[in-house]
Amino acid sequence: MEINSDGSHGLVVAMQDQGPSNWYEANDLSSNPSNHDIDGAKFKDWRLPVKRELNLMYVVYTNGNGAFLNGNIYWSSTESVYTSAWRQDFSSNGSQNHGDKGATNRIMRVVRDF
């Protein structure tokens, strides 16, 4: 999804959603191999994207190359205040706003560095 100029480092997006969950369950869902496709299950270093990375995912999604992303609201790892974290709405205009970390109706899509 994002690769440096010499191709040696970058960021990849999981090929499937890890499911709906609250923000606090991110590590459990991202590290569970059954929440990944067969290739993604081989890695243990998945994480929630930061706010900027999530927006990059949205830009790629709206340009038609979205790793099977859906019109969902996705969590980022970026906290806004103690009880809230940033999220992005892929179903409408891509707005980013913060939401209650305990809300369970947000979707997880994780990334990993290489």
DRENTORKOL-3810 file (N, C-alpha, C; in nm, 4 decimals):
REM DRENTORKOL-3810
@n.u->0.0807; n.v->-0.1185; n.w->0.0000; ca.u->0.0000; ca.v->0.0000; ca.w->0.0000; c.u->0.0856; c.v->0.1256; c.w->0.0000
@n.u->0.1897; n.v->0.1270; n.w->0.0820; ca.u->0.2808; ca.v->0.2413; ca.w->0.0848; c.u->0.4210; c.v->0.1839; c.w->0.0910
@n.u->0.5063; n.v->0.2221; n.w->-0.0041; ca.u->0.6408; ca.v->0.1664; ca.w->-0.0128; c.u->0.7402; c.v->0.2807; c.w->-0.0298
@n.u->0.8555; n.v->0.2724; n.w->0.0389; ca.u->0.9550; ca.v->0.3787; ca.w->0.0235; c.u->1.0189; c.v->0.3699; c.w->-0.1144
@n.u->1.0979; n.v->0.4694; n.w->-0.1497; ca.u->1.1490; ca.v->0.4826; ca.w->-0.2870; c.u->1.2362; c.v->0.3662; c.w->-0.3326
@n.u->1.3083; n.v->0.3009; n.w->-0.2419; ca.u->1.3922; ca.v->0.1885; ca.w->-0.2855; c.u->1.3230; c.v->0.0530; c.w->-0.2689
@n.u->1.1975; n.v->0.0524; n.w->-0.2234; ca.u->1.1199; ca.v->-0.0710; ca.w->-0.2123; c.u->1.1554; c.v->-0.1595; c.w->-0.0945
@n.u->1.2416; n.v->-0.1119; n.w->-0.0064; ca.u->1.2868; ca.v->-0.1968; ca.w->0.1037; c.u->1.1958; c.v->-0.1941; c.w->0.2261
@n.u->1.1131; n.v->-0.0921; n.w->0.2401; ca.u->1.0233; ca.v->-0.0808; ca.w->0.3545; c.u->0.8888; c.v->-0.0278; c.w->0.3080
@n.u->0.7852; n.v->-0.0653; n.w->0.3798; ca.u->0.6530; ca.v->-0.0161; ca.w->0.3444; c.u->0.5475; c.v->-0.0617; c.w->0.4427
@n.u->0.4248; n.v->-0.0459; n.w->0.4007; ca.u->0.3086; ca.v->-0.0778; ca.w->0.4823; c.u->0.2115; c.v->-0.1592; c.w->0.3979
@n.u->0.1611; n.v->-0.2690; n.w->0.4523; ca.u->0.0613; ca.v->-0.3496; ca.w->0.3831; c.u->-0.0653; c.v->-0.3572; c.w->0.4678
@n.u->-0.1767; n.v->-0.3752; n.w->0.4001; ca.u->-0.3077; ca.v->-0.3846; ca.w->0.4644; c.u->-0.3530; c.v->-0.5299; c.w->0.4603
@n.u->-0.4099; n.v->-0.5781; n.w->0.5696; ca.u->-0.4660; ca.v->-0.7135; ca.w->0.5716; c.u->-0.5716; c.v->-0.7257; c.w->0.4619
@n.u->-0.5841; n.v->-0.8428; n.w->0.4037; ca.u->-0.6754; ca.v->-0.8638; ca.w->0.2924; c.u->-0.8205; c.v->-0.8821; c.w->0.3354
@n.u->-0.8466; n.v->-0.8906; n.w->0.4633; ca.u->-0.9850; ca.v->-0.9033; ca.w->0.5100; c.u->-1.0004; c.v->-0.8287; c.w->0.6417
@n.u->-1.1252; n.v->-0.7901; n.w->0.6700; ca.u->-1.1553; ca.v->-0.7274; ca.w->0.7985; c.u->-1.1326; c.v->-0.8275; c.w->0.9099
@n.u->-1.0926; n.v->-0.7781; n.w->1.0263; ca.u->-1.0759; ca.v->-0.8650; ca.w->1.1419; c.u->-1.2028; c.v->-0.8702; c.w->1.2254
@n.u->-1.3049; n.v->-0.7997; n.w->1.1843; ca.u->-1.4353; ca.v->-0.8083; ca.w->1.2480; c.u->-1.4738; c.v->-0.6838; c.w->1.3238
@n.u->-1.6008; n.v->-0.6781; n.w->1.3619; ca.u->-1.6468; ca.v->-0.5659; ca.w->1.4438; c.u->-1.5987; c.v->-0.5840; c.w->1.5867
@n.u->-1.5630; n.v->-0.4743; n.w->1.6483; ca.u->-1.5146; ca.v->-0.4835; ca.w->1.7850; c.u->-1.5005; c.v->-0.3459; c.w->1.8453
@n.u->-1.4805; n.v->-0.3435; n.w->1.9748; ca.u->-1.4455; ca.v->-0.2163; ca.w->2.0358; c.u->-1.2945; c.v->-0.1962; c.w->2.0201
@n.u->-1.2500; n.v->-0.0758; n.w->2.0468; ca.u->-1.1103; ca.v->-0.0377; ca.w->2.0275; c.u->-1.0168; c.v->-0.1183; c.w->2.1176
@n.u->-1.0634; n.v->-0.1526; n.w->2.2338; ca.u->-0.9793; ca.v->-0.2220; ca.w->2.3322; c.u->-0.9441; c.v->-0.3652; c.w->2.2899
@n.u->-1.0216; n.v->-0.4249; n.w->2.2022; ca.u->-0.9989; ca.v->-0.5632; ca.w->2.1584; c.u->-0.9066; c.v->-0.5731; c.w->2.0370
@n.u->-0.8493; n.v->-0.4622; n.w->1.9945; ca.u->-0.7688; ca.v->-0.4594; ca.w->1.8723; c.u->-0.6554; c.v->-0.5605; c.w->1.8738
@n.u->-0.5790; n.v->-0.5656; n.w->1.9811; ca.u->-0.4645; ca.v->-0.6570; ca.w->1.9847; c.u->-0.5075; c.v->-0.8027; c.w->1.9789
@n.u->-0.6147; n.v->-0.8374; n.w->2.0483; ca.u->-0.6628; ca.v->-0.9753; ca.w->2.0459; c.u->-0.7084; c.v->-1.0159; c.w->1.9060
@n.u->-0.7837; n.v->-0.9298; n.w->1.8397; ca.u->-0.8325; ca.v->-0.9622; ca.w->1.7059; c.u->-0.7202; c.v->-0.9650; c.w->1.6031
@n.u->-0.6272; n.v->-0.8712; n.w->1.6132; ca.u->-0.5215; ca.v->-0.8650; ca.w->1.5126; c.u->-0.4216; c.v->-0.9792; c.w->1.5253
@n.u->-0.4024; n.v->-1.0331; n.w->1.6445; ca.u->-0.3054; ca.v->-1.1407; ca.w->1.6624; c.u->-0.3650; c.v->-1.2803; c.w->1.6467
@n.u->-0.4957; n.v->-1.2906; n.w->1.6284; ca.u->-0.5612; ca.v->-1.4197; ca.w->1.6122; c.u->-0.5522; c.v->-1.4638; c.w->1.4656
@n.u->-0.4788; n.v->-1.5709; n.w->1.4345; ca.u->-0.4623; ca.v->-1.6143; ca.w->1.2951; c.u->-0.5936; c.v->-1.6433; c.w->1.2237
@n.u->-0.6966; n.v->-1.6837; n.w->1.2959; ca.u->-0.8241; ca.v->-1.7145; ca.w->1.2299; c.u->-0.8948; c.v->-1.5889; c.w->1.1775
@n.u->-0.8458; n.v->-1.4704; n.w->1.2138; ca.u->-0.9037; ca.v->-1.3458; ca.w->1.1633; c.u->-0.8310; c.v->-1.2923; c.w->1.0400
@n.u->-0.7463; n.v->-1.3772; n.w->0.9788; ca.u->-0.6689; ca.v->-1.3377; ca.w->0.8611; c.u->-0.6839; c.v->-1.4426; c.w->0.7513
@n.u->-0.6524; n.v->-1.4009; n.w->0.6291; ca.u->-0.6469; ca.v->-1.4986; ca.w->0.5215; c.u->-0.5245; c.v->-1.5873; c.w->0.5440
@n.u->-0.5064; n.v->-1.6871; n.w->0.4605; ca.u->-0.4005; ca.v->-1.7857; ca.w->0.4821; c.u->-0.2614; c.v->-1.7227; c.w->0.4826
@n.u->-0.2389; n.v->-1.6208; n.w->0.3990; ca.u->-0.1085; ca.v->-1.5552; ca.w->0.3974; c.u->-0.0910; c.v->-1.4633; c.w->0.5186
@n.u->-0.1941; n.v->-1.3899; n.w->0.5538; ca.u->-0.1872; ca.v->-1.2983; ca.w->0.6673; c.u->-0.1701; c.v->-1.3682; c.w->0.8005
@n.u->-0.2203; n.v->-1.4909; n.w->0.8096; ca.u->-0.2114; ca.v->-1.5675; ca.w->0.9347; c.u->-0.0671; c.v->-1.6020; c.w->0.9716
@n.u->0.0241; n.v->-1.5907; n.w->0.8759; ca.u->0.1641; ca.v->-1.6242; ca.w->0.8998; c.u->0.2370; c.v->-1.5173; c.w->0.9812
@n.u->0.1787; n.v->-1.3983; n.w->0.9925; ca.u->0.2462; ca.v->-1.2869; ca.w->1.0578; c.u->0.1826; c.v->-1.2551; c.w->1.1917
@n.u->0.2643; n.v->-1.2093; n.w->1.2855; ca.u->0.2179; ca.v->-1.1772; ca.w->1.4210; c.u->0.2297; c.v->-1.0292; c.w->1.4540
@n.u->0.2747; n.v->-0.9469; n.w->1.3589; ca.u->0.3007; ca.v->-0.8067; ca.w->1.3879; c.u->0.1945; c.v->-0.7116; c.w->1.3306
@n.u->0.0719; n.v->-0.7588; n.w->1.3172; ca.u->-0.0382; ca.v->-0.6748; ca.w->1.2702; c.u->-0.0739; c.v->-0.5729; c.w->1.3776
@n.u->-0.1229; n.v->-0.4568; n.w->1.3363; ca.u->-0.1633; ca.v->-0.3520; ca.w->1.4287; c.u->-0.2705; c.v->-0.2653; c.w->1.3623
@n.u->-0.3413; n.v->-0.1880; n.w->1.4434; ca.u->-0.4347; ca.v->-0.0899; ca.w->1.3892; c.u->-0.3560; c.v->0.0194; c.w->1.3182
@n.u->-0.4075; n.v->0.0711; n.w->1.2078; ca.u->-0.3384; ca.v->0.1824; ca.w->1.1422; c.u->-0.3534; c.v->0.3110; c.w->1.2233
@n.u->-0.2531; n.v->0.3980; n.w->1.2162; ca.u->-0.2678; ca.v->0.5310; ca.w->1.2748; c.u->-0.3632; c.v->0.6107; c.w->1.1862
@n.u->-0.4066; n.v->0.7229; n.w->1.2348; ca.u->-0.5049; ca.v->0.8059; ca.w->1.1640; c.u->-0.4616; c.v->0.8373; c.w->1.0197
@n.u->-0.3362; n.v->0.8758; n.w->0.9994; ca.u->-0.2865; ca.v->0.9076; ca.w->0.8653; c.u->-0.2892; c.v->0.7854; c.w->0.7734
@n.u->-0.2496; n.v->0.6694; n.w->0.8258; ca.u->-0.2510; ca.v->0.5471; ca.w->0.7457; c.u->-0.3931; c.v->0.5073; c.w->0.7092
@n.u->-0.4856; n.v->0.5247; n.w->0.8013; ca.u->-0.6257; ca.v->0.4925; ca.w->0.7739; c.u->-0.6792; c.v->0.5816; c.w->0.6621
@n.u->-0.6409; n.v->0.7084; n.w->0.6628; ca.u->-0.6847; ca.v->0.7973; ca.w->0.5562; c.u->-0.6234; c.v->0.7559; c.w->0.4228
@n.u->-0.4985; n.v->0.7119; n.w->0.4233; ca.u->-0.4357; ca.v->0.6615; ca.w->0.3013; c.u->-0.5118; c.v->0.5393; c.w->0.2493
@n.u->-0.5542; n.v->0.4523; n.w->0.3385; ca.u->-0.6360; ca.v->0.3370; ca.w->0.2986; c.u->-0.7646; c.v->0.3837; c.w->0.2317
@n.u->-0.8264; n.v->0.4873; n.w->0.2857; ca.u->-0.9499; ca.v->0.5407; ca.w->0.2274; c.u->-0.9244; c.v->0.5958; c.w->0.0871
@n.u->-0.8159; n.v->0.6686; n.w->0.0691; ca.u->-0.7831; ca.v->0.7246; ca.w->-0.0628; c.u->-0.7651; c.v->0.6123; c.w->-0.1642
@n.u->-0.6933; n.v->0.5078; n.w->-0.1263; ca.u->-0.6739; ca.v->0.3933; ca.w->-0.2158; c.u->-0.8085; c.v->0.3262; c.w->-0.2442
@n.u->-0.8910; n.v->0.3113; n.w->-0.1418; ca.u->-1.0252; ca.v->0.2511; ca.w->-0.1558; c.u->-1.1105; c.v->0.3295; c.w->-0.2552
@n.u->-1.1115; n.v->0.4613; n.w->-0.2443; ca.u->-1.1959; ca.v->0.5419; ca.w->-0.3333; c.u->-1.1430; c.v->0.5460; c.w->-0.4753
@n.u->-1.0164; n.v->0.5089; n.w->-0.4953; ca.u->-0.9602; ca.v->0.5022; ca.w->-0.6296; c.u->-0.9727; c.v->0.3626; c.w->-0.6899
@n.u->-1.0498; n.v->0.2750; n.w->-0.6247; ca.u->-1.0806; ca.v->0.1443; ca.w->-0.6815; c.u->-0.9791; c.v->0.0355; c.w->-0.6571
@n.u->-0.8859; n.v->0.0531; n.w->-0.5685; ca.u->-0.7858; ca.v->-0.0482; ca.w->-0.5414; c.u->-0.7805; c.v->-0.0701; c.w->-0.3911
@n.u->-0.8859; n.v->-0.1289; n.w->-0.3362; ca.u->-0.9009; ca.v->-0.1259; ca.w->-0.1926; c.u->-0.8853; c.v->-0.2518; c.w->-0.1131
@n.u->-0.8132; n.v->-0.3511; n.w->-0.1579; ca.u->-0.7896; ca.v->-0.4722; ca.w->-0.0776; c.u->-0.9182; c.v->-0.5228; c.w->-0.0133
@n.u->-1.0254; n.v->-0.5193; n.w->-0.0900; ca.u->-1.1561; ca.v->-0.5661; ca.w->-0.0442; c.u->-1.2067; c.v->-0.4899; c.w->0.0775
@n.u->-1.1718; n.v->-0.3634; n.w->0.0868; ca.u->-1.2280; ca.v->-0.2783; ca.w->0.1923; c.u->-1.3751; c.v->-0.2563; c.w->0.1627
@n.u->-1.4521; n.v->-0.2344; n.w->0.2645; ca.u->-1.5958; ca.v->-0.2165; ca.w->0.2514; c.u->-1.6352; c.v->-0.0775; c.w->0.2980
@n.u->-1.7589; n.v->-0.0416; n.w->0.2727; ca.u->-1.8104; ca.v->0.0871; ca.w->0.3181; c.u->-1.8433; c.v->0.0834; c.w->0.4656
@n.u->-1.7454; n.v->0.0631; n.w->0.5490; ca.u->-1.7629; ca.v->0.0534; ca.w->0.6938; c.u->-1.6974; c.v->0.1713; c.w->0.7632
@n.u->-1.7143; n.v->0.1779; n.w->0.8921; ca.u->-1.6411; ca.v->0.2732; ca.w->0.9747; c.u->-1.5300; c.v->0.1947; c.w->1.0425
@n.u->-1.4055; n.v->0.2348; n.w->1.0160; ca.u->-1.2881; ca.v->0.1624; ca.w->1.0641; c.u->-1.2182; c.v->0.2389; c.w->1.1761
@n.u->-1.1681; n.v->0.1641; n.w->1.2739; ca.u->-1.0913; ca.v->0.2211; ca.w->1.3848; c.u->-0.9496; c.v->0.2546; c.w->1.3402
@n.u->-0.8910; n.v->0.3577; n.w->1.3994; ca.u->-0.7469; ca.v->0.3820; ca.w->1.3925; c.u->-0.6906; c.v->0.3608; c.w->1.5330
@n.u->-0.5604; n.v->0.3565; n.w->1.5440; ca.u->-0.4976; ca.v->0.3423; ca.w->1.6755; c.u->-0.4777; c.v->0.4773; c.w->1.7441
@n.u->-0.5048; n.v->0.5846; n.w->1.6737; ca.u->-0.4799; ca.v->0.7191; ca.w->1.7256; c.u->-0.5879; c.v->0.7608; c.w->1.8243
@n.u->-0.5462; n.v->0.7855; n.w->1.9470; ca.u->-0.6409; ca.v->0.8298; ca.w->2.0491; c.u->-0.6671; c.v->0.9793; c.w->2.0335
@n.u->-0.7906; n.v->1.0201; n.w->2.0658; ca.u->-0.8218; ca.v->1.1634; ca.w->2.0645; c.u->-0.8267; c.v->1.2176; c.w->2.2067
@n.u->-0.8899; n.v->1.1463; n.w->2.2948; ca.u->-0.8888; ca.v->1.1743; ca.w->2.4386; c.u->-0.8894; c.v->1.0398; c.w->2.5096
@n.u->-0.8873; n.v->1.0421; n.w->2.6394; ca.u->-0.8783; ca.v->0.9196; ca.w->2.7194; c.u->-0.9770; c.v->0.8117; c.w->2.6769
@n.u->-1.1017; n.v->0.8476; n.w->2.6501; ca.u->-1.2053; ca.v->0.7484; ca.w->2.6206; c.u->-1.2402; c.v->0.7377; c.w->2.4724
@n.u->-1.1694; n.v->0.8102; n.w->2.3850; ca.u->-1.2038; ca.v->0.8127; ca.w->2.2423; c.u->-1.0819; c.v->0.7874; c.w->2.1543
@n.u->-1.1100; n.v->0.7352; n.w->2.0360; ca.u->-1.0068; ca.v->0.7156; ca.w->1.9344; c.u->-1.0631; c.v->0.7605; c.w->1.7999
@n.u->-0.9730; n.v->0.7934; n.w->1.7080; ca.u->-1.0146; ca.v->0.8370; ca.w->1.5749; c.u->-1.0607; c.v->0.7179; c.w->1.4918
@n.u->-1.1589; n.v->0.7429; n.w->1.4079; ca.u->-1.2138; ca.v->0.6422; ca.w->1.3159; c.u->-1.2428; c.v->0.7111; c.w->1.1833
@n.u->-1.2628; n.v->0.6312; n.w->1.0791; ca.u->-1.2911; ca.v->0.6884; ca.w->0.9472; c.u->-1.4061; c.v->0.6146; c.w->0.8824
@n.u->-1.4965; n.v->0.6934; n.w->0.8250; ca.u->-1.6166; ca.v->0.6414; ca.w->0.7600; c.u->-1.5884; c.v->0.6181; c.w->0.6122
@n.u->-1.5823; n.v->0.4937; n.w->0.5699; ca.u->-1.5577; ca.v->0.4595; ca.w->0.4298; c.u->-1.6868; c.v->0.4557; c.w->0.3496
@n.u->-1.8020; n.v->0.4703; n.w->0.4147; ca.u->-1.9299; ca.v->0.4574; ca.w->0.3434; c.u->-1.9783; c.v->0.5881; c.w->0.2837
@n.u->-1.9246; n.v->0.6996; n.w->0.3253; ca.u->-1.9740; ca.v->0.8260; ca.w->0.2708; c.u->-1.8583; c.v->0.9099; c.w->0.2179
@n.u->-1.8260; n.v->1.0159; n.w->0.2847; ca.u->-1.7257; ca.v->1.1086; ca.w->0.2331; c.u->-1.5871; c.v->1.0894; c.w->0.2949
@n.u->-1.5650; n.v->0.9828; n.w->0.3671; ca.u->-1.4349; ca.v->0.9569; ca.w->0.4268; c.u->-1.4046; c.v->1.0398; c.w->0.5494
@n.u->-1.5081; n.v->1.0910; n.w->0.6125; ca.u->-1.4860; ca.v->1.1774; ca.w->0.7287; c.u->-1.4168; c.v->1.1019; c.w->0.8414
@n.u->-1.3278; n.v->1.1726; n.w->0.9074; ca.u->-1.2604; ca.v->1.1199; ca.w->1.0255; c.u->-1.3153; c.v->1.1943; c.w->1.1465
@n.u->-1.3528; n.v->1.1200; n.w->1.2477; ca.u->-1.3953; ca.v->1.1803; ca.w->1.3733; c.u->-1.3625; c.v->1.0829; c.w->1.4847
@n.u->-1.3808; n.v->1.1264; n.w->1.6065; ca.u->-1.3468; ca.v->1.0370; ca.w->1.7166; c.u->-1.4723; c.v->0.9719; c.w->1.7719
@n.u->-1.4527; n.v->0.8545; n.w->1.8291; ca.u->-1.5636; ca.v->0.7798; ca.w->1.8848; c.u->-1.5245; c.v->0.7098; c.w->2.0127
@n.u->-1.6236; n.v->0.6736; n.w->2.0882; ca.u->-1.6059; ca.v->0.6036; ca.w->2.2154; c.u->-1.5335; c.v->0.4710; c.w->2.1924
@n.u->-1.4229; n.v->0.4498; n.w->2.2604; ca.u->-1.3442; ca.v->0.3274; ca.w->2.2450; c.u->-1.4230; c.v->0.2012; c.w->2.2792
@n.u->-1.5277; n.v->0.2144; n.w->2.3574; ca.u->-1.6070; ca.v->0.0988; ca.w->2.3961; c.u->-1.7133; c.v->0.0600; c.w->2.2945
@n.u->-1.7365; n.v->0.1433; n.w->2.1920; ca.u->-1.8376; ca.v->0.1125; ca.w->2.0906; c.u->-1.7963; c.v->-0.0121; c.w->2.0129
@n.u->-1.8887; n.v->-0.1050; n.w->1.9961; ca.u->-1.8572; ca.v->-0.2316; ca.w->1.9299; c.u->-1.9006; c.v->-0.2370; c.w->1.7843
@n.u->-1.9541; n.v->-0.1288; n.w->1.7322; ca.u->-2.0042; ca.v->-0.1319; ca.w->1.5950; c.u->-1.9046; c.v->-0.0743; c.w->1.4949
@n.u->-1.7772; n.v->-0.0750; n.w->1.5254; ca.u->-1.6727; ca.v->-0.0315; ca.w->1.4340; c.u->-1.5941; c.v->-0.1540; c.w->1.3880
@n.u->-1.5352; n.v->-0.1426; n.w->1.2709; ca.u->-1.4672; ca.v->-0.2562; ca.w->1.2092; c.u->-1.3156; c.v->-0.2419; c.w->1.2253
@n.u->-1.2504; n.v->-0.3539; n.w->1.2347; ca.u->-1.1048; ca.v->-0.3584; ca.w->1.2438; c.u->-1.0477; c.v->-0.4024; c.w->1.1107
@n.u->-0.9509; n.v->-0.3262; n.w->1.0596; ca.u->-0.8682; ca.v->-0.3688; ca.w->0.9448; c.u->-0.7262; c.v->-0.3296; c.w->0.9803
@n.u->-0.6417; n.v->-0.4275; n.w->0.9931; ca.u->-0.5080; ca.v->-0.4039; ca.w->1.0458; c.u->-0.4037; c.v->-0.3891; c.w->0.9341
@n.u->-0.2883; n.v->-0.3373; n.w->0.9727; ca.u->-0.1752; ca.v->-0.3166; ca.w->0.8818; c.u->-0.0504; c.v->-0.3740; c.w->0.9477
@n.u->0.0536; n.v->-0.3874; n.w->0.8673; ca.u->0.1844; ca.v->-0.4279; ca.w->0.9195; c.u->0.2930; c.v->-0.3614; c.w->0.8374
@n.u->0.4038; n.v->-0.3339; n.w->0.9038; ca.u->0.5205; ca.v->-0.2759; ca.w->0.8387; c.u->0.6086; c.v->-0.3878; c.w->0.7862
@n.u->0.6804; n.v->-0.3585; n.w->0.6789; ca.u->0.7817; ca.v->-0.4532; ca.w->0.6317; c.u->0.9075; c.v->-0.3796; c.w->0.5933
END
